[in-house]
Amino acid sequence: MRIIGEGFLATNLTAAFGDRFPDWTAIASGVSSTSTATPAAYEREARLVHDVLDDCLRDRRRLLFFSTASFAMYGFPEGEAAESDPVSPPNAYGRHKLALERAIGSSGAGHLVLRLSHVVGRHQRAHQLLPTLVRSVLAGEVTVHEGAHRDLVDVADLLQAVGRLLADDVTGEILNVASGVPQPVESVVSGIERRLGVTARHVSRPGSPAVTRASVSRLRALVPEFRADVADEDYLDALLDTYLPYYTALSDGSAPSDGSALSYGLTPLPGR
């Protein structure tokens, strides 16, 4: 697999797949935050995607593209958001990702688009959700918007899905990759505090229930083993038990520069 990027997803894809799937190019670079609002950042990613599409068409390669299954794409629907549902992204980030999805779909290149929720795992950047929450708890104060939820999915589950989809030659699809179990951010913070033995000051910001539920029915039809080893009600605990020592080490500066979680005695989720 040709992997474009050097960050969180790129590092995990490289470790998982290496020379497998040589006719695929994965774009793991570009705008990764819903708070990014600079036109230049969106323009850079758009140019990259169009250049890679040209390469794929010329060299008969296929493109793996990561989009978003977050509020930025689906808003806060009453039920589960399926990939085939009409969408009207509520912010610039979602509109940007949707435009790239449509460009890829009309390009004529073989492709697979994966809409991701909040992926959690080793090599994560400091600005992402769990590293930020861990730092805040350790610093003694954490800000939480009332009613806020986030769908956290283990990068190991993402990699399992990618491997199966590419091995089965699935192309021309847009698929949600999410846990399907949005977690109240307050529950995430409480789980961190309990494991660290710390009680931080909670600063609440007003808000209404904000839940985006991405349907994973289509993904499970194609990858029946997706998330089959941990029950929904245990998923948050499994994530925190697996990765919290790594995030804590990052926060105090004791983690190795290569981001290896295994150096801190972490154990994979069951069956991994």
VEXNU-754310 format. One record per residue: x, y, z negated of N, C-alpha, C in turn. Coordinates in steps of 0.05 Angstrom, whole numbers, padded with zeros to 5 digits, always signed. Atoms other than C-alpha are relative to their C-alpha. Layout:
VEXNU-754310
XYZXYZXYZ ...
//
This chain:
VEXNU-754310
+00017-00024+00000+00000+00000+00000+00018+00025+00000 -00014-00026+00001+00025+00069+00017-00016+00018-00019 +00013-00016+00020+00009+00113-00043+00011+00028+00000 -00007-00029-00001+00009+00189-00038-00007+00012-00027 +00004-00012+00026+00019+00222-00105+00020-00010-00020 -00020+00008+00021+00061+00218-00168-00012+00001-00028 +00013-00003+00026+00010+00226-00224-00011-00026-00012 +00012+00022+00015-00034+00182-00267-00009-00023+00018 +00010+00021-00017-00071+00144-00213+00022-00012+00018 -00021+00010-00017-00011+00139-00167+00019-00019-00014 -00018+00017+00015+00033+00110-00221-00012-00027-00006 +00013+00026+00006-00018+00057-00240-00005-00016+00025 +00004+00015-00025-00033+00039-00167+00026-00013+00009 -00026+00011-00008+00041+00030-00153+00008-00024-00017 -00007+00023+00018+00051-00015-00214-00017-00024+00006 +00018+00023-00004-00010-00057-00196+00003-00013+00027 +00002+00011-00027-00003-00065-00121+00026-00001+00015 -00026+00001-00014+00067-00049-00097-00003-00003+00030 +00000+00005-00029+00074-00080-00028-00025-00013+00010 +00025+00012-00009+00005-00111-00027-00017+00020+00017 +00018-00016-00017-00047-00085+00023+00016+00020+00016 -00018-00018-00014+00005-00056+00070-00014+00018+00021 +00014-00016-00020-00047-00029+00119-00018+00021-00012 +00016-00020+00013-00079+00016+00067+00017+00023-00010 -00012-00024+00012-00061+00087+00047-00019+00011-00021 +00016-00011+00022-00086+00113-00020+00009+00028-00006 -00006-00027+00008-00090+00187-00034-00006+00003-00029 +00002-00004+00029-00077+00196-00108+00013+00026-00007 -00011-00026+00004-00060+00269-00104-00021+00020+00008 +00020-00021-00007-00101+00333-00102-00013+00011-00025 +00015-00013+00022-00152+00369-00144-00012-00021-00018 +00010+00021+00018-00167+00327-00206-00016+00010-00023 +00014-00012+00022-00203+00374-00252-00024+00016+00009 +00024-00015-00007-00273+00402-00250+00004+00030-00006 -00005-00029+00006-00244+00467-00278+00018+00014+00020 -00017-00012-00020-00198+00478-00219-00017+00018+00018 +00016-00018-00016-00225+00539-00182+00015+00015+00020 -00016-00016-00019-00169+00563-00138-00005-00010+00028 +00004+00009-00028-00186+00561-00064+00025-00013+00012 -00025+00011-00011-00112+00547-00049+00002-00030-00007 -00002+00028+00008-00115+00481-00088-00019-00017+00017 +00019+00015-00016-00177+00458-00051+00010-00002+00029 -00010+00000-00027-00146+00478+00015+00023-00019+00004 -00022+00019-00002-00083+00439+00001-00009-00029+00002 +00010+00027-00001-00122+00376-00013-00014-00006+00026 +00014+00004-00026-00166+00385+00049+00020-00004+00022 -00020+00003-00021-00104+00393+00093+00013-00028-00003 -00012+00026+00005-00073+00331+00061-00018-00022+00011 +00018+00021-00008-00135+00289+00073-00002-00001+00031 +00002-00001-00029-00141+00311+00146+00026-00010+00013 -00025+00010-00010-00067+00298+00158+00002-00030-00003 -00001+00029+00004-00072+00228+00128-00019-00014+00018 +00019+00012-00019-00134+00214+00169+00012-00002+00028 -00013+00000-00026-00095+00232+00232+00021-00023+00001 -00020+00022+00001-00039+00184+00210-00014-00027+00001 +00014+00025+00000-00089+00129+00196-00011-00008+00027 +00011+00006-00027-00122+00135+00264+00023-00007+00019 -00023+00005-00018-00054+00136+00299+00012-00028-00006 -00014+00025+00008-00025+00077+00260-00018-00023-00007 +00020+00020+00006-00089+00038+00251+00001-00009-00029 +00000+00005+00028-00086+00043+00176-00027+00008-00011 +00025-00007+00013-00144+00049+00127+00005+00017-00025 -00003-00021+00021-00155+00103+00074-00016-00007-00024 +00014+00002+00026-00172+00094+00001+00000+00028-00013 +00002-00028+00010-00198+00160-00027-00016+00000-00026 +00013-00002+00026-00218+00178-00098-00015+00026-00002 +00018-00023+00004-00277+00224-00108-00010+00000-00028 +00010-00002+00027-00319+00238-00169-00028-00010-00004 +00027+00009+00008-00378+00205-00204-00010+00016-00024 +00006-00017+00024-00383+00261-00255-00024+00018+00005 +00020-00022-00002-00432+00318-00267+00005+00016+00026 -00006-00017-00023-00395+00354-00211-00012-00010+00026 +00013+00012-00023-00425+00306-00160-00030-00003-00004 +00027+00009+00004-00490+00284-00191-00017+00018-00017 +00015-00015+00019-00510+00337-00241-00009-00018-00024 +00010+00016+00023-00552+00309-00299-00027-00012+00008 +00026+00012-00008-00605+00264-00267-00013-00014-00023 +00015+00013+00022-00659+00233-00310+00008-00030-00002 -00008+00028+00001-00638+00162-00291+00028-00004+00010 -00027+00006-00010-00577+00128-00261+00003+00012+00028 -00007-00012-00026-00544+00162-00202+00012-00021+00018 -00011+00020-00019-00534+00115-00143+00014+00014+00023 -00016-00011-00022-00486+00126-00086-00017+00010+00023 +00017-00006-00023-00543+00129-00036-00020+00023-00006 +00018-00022+00007-00581+00184-00074+00009+00026+00013 -00007-00027-00010-00584+00253-00043+00014+00015-00023 -00014-00015+00020-00535+00298-00079+00002+00029+00008 -00003-00029-00003-00529+00373-00088+00020+00009-00022 -00020-00005+00021-00463+00384-00126-00004+00028-00012 +00005-00026+00013-00471+00440-00178+00024+00018-00002 -00023-00018+00002-00400+00467-00174+00019-00004+00023 -00018+00000-00023-00343+00480-00127+00015-00026+00003 -00015+00025-00001-00305+00417-00146-00017-00022+00013 +00017+00020-00011-00364+00372-00130-00005+00005+00030 +00005-00006-00029-00379+00408-00064+00025-00006+00016 -00025+00006-00014-00306+00401-00045+00004-00030+00005 -00003+00029-00003-00304+00326-00058-00020-00011+00019 +00020+00010-00019-00369+00315-00021+00007+00007+00029 -00008-00007-00027-00343+00353+00039+00022-00018+00010 -00021+00018-00008-00281+00309+00040-00011-00028+00005 +00013+00026-00005-00323+00246+00034-00013+00000+00028 +00014-00001-00026-00363+00268+00095+00020+00001+00023 -00021-00001-00021-00300+00285+00135+00012-00028+00004 -00011+00027-00002-00272+00216+00119-00020-00018+00014 +00020+00018-00012-00337+00182+00138-00004+00004+00029 +00004-00005-00028-00341+00216+00205+00025-00001+00017 -00026-00001-00013-00267+00209+00222+00005-00022+00020 -00005+00023-00016-00270+00141+00254+00021-00018-00012 -00020+00017+00014-00216+00114+00207-00013-00019-00019 +00009+00018+00020-00227+00053+00165+00005+00012-00028 -00003-00014+00025-00238+00076+00094-00017-00013-00022 +00016+00007+00023-00264+00063+00024+00002+00024-00019 +00001-00023+00019-00287+00120-00022-00010-00010-00026 +00007+00007+00027-00289+00108-00096-00005+00025-00017 +00007-00022+00017-00326+00158-00139+00005-00008-00029 -00010+00008+00026-00292+00156-00207-00013+00017-00022 +00006-00015+00024-00316+00175-00276+00026+00008-00014 -00024-00009+00014-00265+00194-00330+00018-00024-00006 -00018+00024+00002-00209+00143-00322+00019+00004-00023 -00017-00001+00024-00169+00127-00385+00022-00021+00002 -00022+00020+00000-00101+00094-00391+00027+00012-00002 -00028-00009+00001-00026+00098-00391+00006+00020+00022 -00009-00020-00019+00009+00155-00355-00019+00023+00004 +00020-00022-00004-00050+00202-00365+00013+00027-00006 -00010-00027+00004-00037+00276-00361-00010+00013-00025 +00006-00012+00026-00038+00319-00423-00027+00015+00000 +00025-00016-00001-00098+00361-00399-00025-00017+00001 +00024+00017-00002-00144+00301-00392-00013-00005-00027 +00018-00001+00023-00199+00285-00441+00012-00013-00025 -00009+00013+00024-00171+00234-00489+00026+00011-00012 -00023-00013+00011-00101+00264-00495-00006+00026-00014 +00007-00025+00012-00133+00331-00509-00014-00004-00026 +00014+00005+00025-00180+00303-00562+00019-00009-00022 -00019+00010+00020-00123+00266-00597+00017+00023-00011 -00016-00023+00009-00080+00329-00599-00017+00018-00019 +00017-00018+00016-00139+00370-00626-00005-00012-00028 +00005+00013+00026-00155+00319-00681+00025+00002-00017 -00025+00000+00016-00082+00315-00702+00006+00029-00009 -00005-00027+00008-00079+00391-00703-00020+00010-00021 +00019-00006+00022-00139+00392-00750-00026+00014+00009 +00025-00014-00009-00193+00425-00706-00006-00009+00028 +00008+00009-00027-00233+00400-00647-00027+00013+00006 +00024-00013-00009-00286+00436-00607-00017-00020+00016 +00018+00019-00014-00346+00395-00584-00025+00015+00008 +00025-00011-00009-00404+00418-00542-00023-00019-00007 +00023+00017+00009-00470+00393-00571-00013-00014+00024 +00014+00015-00020-00501+00338-00530+00018-00010+00023 -00018+00007-00022-00439+00328-00486+00006-00030-00001 -00007+00028-00003-00426+00258-00460+00021-00003+00022 -00019+00006-00022-00369+00229-00418+00000-00031+00004 -00002+00029-00007-00366+00162-00381+00030-00006+00002 -00029+00007+00000-00297+00134-00398+00003-00028+00012 -00005+00026-00012-00271+00076-00355+00030-00006-00001 -00028+00009+00003-00207+00037-00367+00013-00001+00028 -00014+00002-00025-00156+00044-00312+00004-00029+00008 -00003+00029-00006-00147-00032-00317-00025-00010+00015 +00024+00007-00014-00220-00039-00296-00001+00011+00029 -00002-00012-00026-00209+00009-00238+00018-00017+00018 -00020+00015-00016-00148-00030-00214-00011-00028+00007 +00012+00026-00006-00186-00096-00219-00020+00003+00023 +00019-00005-00021-00241-00067-00176+00013+00005+00027 -00014-00006-00025-00193-00039-00124+00012-00025+00011 -00012+00025-00010-00156-00105-00119-00020-00018+00013 +00021+00018-00011-00220-00145-00108-00012+00012+00026 +00012-00012-00024-00250-00095-00058+00018-00001+00024 -00019+00001-00023-00187-00091-00015+00005-00029+00008 -00004+00028-00007-00176-00166-00018-00023-00011+00016 +00025+00009-00014-00248-00176+00006-00005+00017+00025 +00002-00016-00025-00237-00125+00062-00025+00017+00000 +00023-00017+00001-00292-00079+00038+00007+00028+00011 -00005-00026-00012-00293-00016+00082-00026+00014+00006 +00023-00015-00008-00340+00039+00101-00020+00005-00023 +00018-00002+00023-00369+00043+00030+00008+00025-00017 -00004-00018+00022-00378+00097-00022-00010-00014-00025 +00007+00015+00023-00378+00065-00091+00007+00015-00026 -00006-00010+00026-00384+00090-00162+00018-00020-00015 -00016+00016+00019-00330+00064-00209-00001+00014-00027 +00005-00013+00026-00352+00080-00280-00005-00023-00020 +00007+00021+00020-00365+00043-00345-00030-00005+00001 +00029+00002+00001-00440+00057-00337-00011+00006-00027 +00008-00004+00028-00441+00074-00411+00011+00027-00009 -00010-00026+00009-00433+00150-00422+00000+00001-00031 -00004-00002+00029-00407+00163-00492-00004+00028-00010 +00001-00027+00013-00426+00222-00537+00029+00008-00007 -00027-00008+00006-00362+00262-00544+00004+00000-00030 -00002+00002+00029-00377+00265-00619+00008-00028-00009 -00007+00028+00007-00372+00189-00621+00029-00006+00007 -00028+00004-00007-00305+00191-00585+00018+00013-00021 -00015-00014+00021-00279+00242-00635+00000-00015-00026 +00002+00015+00025-00305+00202-00694+00017-00026+00001 -00017+00024-00003-00271+00139-00667+00030+00006-00002 -00028-00008+00003-00205+00176-00661+00007+00006-00029 -00005-00007+00028-00211+00204-00731+00002-00025-00018 +00000+00024+00016-00227+00137-00761+00026-00016+00003 -00025+00015-00005-00167+00103-00729+00025+00014-00011 -00023-00015+00009-00119+00159-00747-00001+00007-00030 +00003-00007+00028-00146+00168-00818+00001+00030-00004 +00000-00029+00001-00156+00242-00804-00028+00010+00004 +00026-00014-00005-00217+00287-00810+00006+00028+00008 -00005-00027-00010-00212+00348-00767-00025+00018-00004 +00022-00019+00001-00254+00410-00771-00014+00000+00028 +00015+00000-00025-00309+00406-00718-00012+00027+00006 +00011-00025-00009-00326+00469-00681-00021-00006+00021 +00021+00007-00019-00394+00460-00647-00007+00023+00017 +00009-00020-00019-00413+00497-00585-00029-00008+00008 +00028+00007-00006-00488+00502-00569-00001-00013+00028 +00004+00014-00025-00513+00457-00514-00024-00018-00002 +00022+00019-00001-00568+00411-00492+00011-00027+00009 -00010+00026-00008-00562+00336-00479+00010+00000+00029 -00013-00002-00027-00515+00330-00419+00012-00028+00006 -00008+00027-00006-00511+00259-00392-00001-00005+00030 +00000+00009-00028-00490+00235-00323+00004-00030-00001 -00001+00029-00001-00504+00161-00314+00004-00009+00029 -00006+00009-00027-00470+00134-00252-00006-00030+00002 +00007+00029-00003-00500+00068-00228+00025-00015+00010 -00021+00018-00009-00450+00011-00221-00011-00026+00012 +00013+00024-00010-00500-00038-00192+00013-00009+00026 -00012+00007-00026-00470-00035-00122+00028-00011-00004 -00027+00010+00005-00400-00044-00149+00000-00028-00011 +00002+00027+00012-00420-00104-00191-00009-00021+00020 +00007+00019-00021-00452-00136-00131+00024-00009+00016 -00024+00006-00015-00385-00133-00096+00022-00011-00017 -00021+00009+00019-00341-00144-00157-00014-00010-00025 +00015+00010+00022-00381-00189-00204+00015+00000-00027 -00016+00001+00024-00324-00192-00254+00006+00027-00012 -00006-00027+00010-00322-00116-00263-00012+00003-00028 +00008-00006+00028-00324-00101-00338-00015-00023-00013 +00015+00023+00010-00350-00171-00352+00010-00010-00027 -00012+00012+00024-00304-00184-00411-00005+00016-00026 +00006-00016+00024-00327-00128-00459-00028+00010+00002 +00027-00009+00000-00398-00114-00479-00002+00030-00001 +00003-00029-00001-00425-00044-00469+00004+00013-00027 -00002-00012+00026-00431-00031-00543+00028-00001-00012 -00028+00003+00010-00358-00051-00554+00020+00015+00017 -00019-00010-00019-00328-00014-00496+00017+00024-00010 -00015-00023+00011-00309+00052-00530+00020-00010-00020 -00019+00010+00020-00278+00015-00589+00024-00014+00014 -00021+00013-00014-00238-00028-00540+00020+00020+00013 -00017-00020-00012-00212+00033-00503+00018+00014-00021 -00015-00014+00021-00192+00069-00567+00021-00018-00013 -00020+00019+00012-00159+00007-00597+00023-00004+00018 -00022+00006-00019-00119-00004-00534+00018+00024+00004 -00016-00023-00009-00096+00067-00518+00006+00021-00021 -00005-00021+00020-00099+00109-00581+00029+00001-00010 -00028-00002+00008-00029+00089-00605+00017+00014+00021 -00015-00013-00021-00002+00111-00538-00004+00030+00001 +00005-00029+00000-00037+00179-00539+00011+00013-00025 -00012-00011+00025-00015+00189-00611+00030+00004+00003 -00029-00002-00005+00057+00175-00591+00006+00023+00019 -00004-00022-00018+00051+00225-00534-00002+00027-00016 +00004-00025+00014+00025+00278-00582+00023+00007-00019 -00022-00007+00018+00083+00271-00631+00027-00002+00013 -00025-00001-00015+00135+00265-00576+00016-00026-00002 -00016+00025+00003+00156+00193-00592-00005-00019+00023 +00004+00019-00023+00129+00161-00528+00023+00003+00019 -00021-00001-00020+00181+00143-00475-00009+00016+00024 +00006-00018-00023+00186+00187-00414-00015-00014+00022 +00014+00014-00021+00160+00132-00369-00029-00006-00007 +00028+00003+00008+00094+00131-00408-00008-00028-00006 +00006+00028+00005+00099+00057-00425-00015-00003-00026 +00015+00005+00024+00044+00039-00474+00008-00025-00013 -00006+00026+00012+00069-00031-00484+00022+00002-00021 -00021-00004+00020+00129-00004-00523-00012+00006-00028 +00012-00007+00026+00079+00015-00578-00018-00022-00010 +00015+00023+00011+00050-00054-00589-00029-00001+00008 +00028+00000-00009-00014-00042-00550-00006-00028+00012 +00008+00025-00012-00052-00104-00530-00021+00006+00021 +00020-00005-00020-00093-00108-00466-00028-00007-00010 +00027+00009+00007-00168-00114-00469-00003-00030+00005 +00002+00029-00003-00192-00186-00474-00002-00008+00030 +00001+00010-00027-00182-00225-00410+00018+00014+00019 -00017-00015-00018-00131-00176-00382+00028-00011+00000 
//
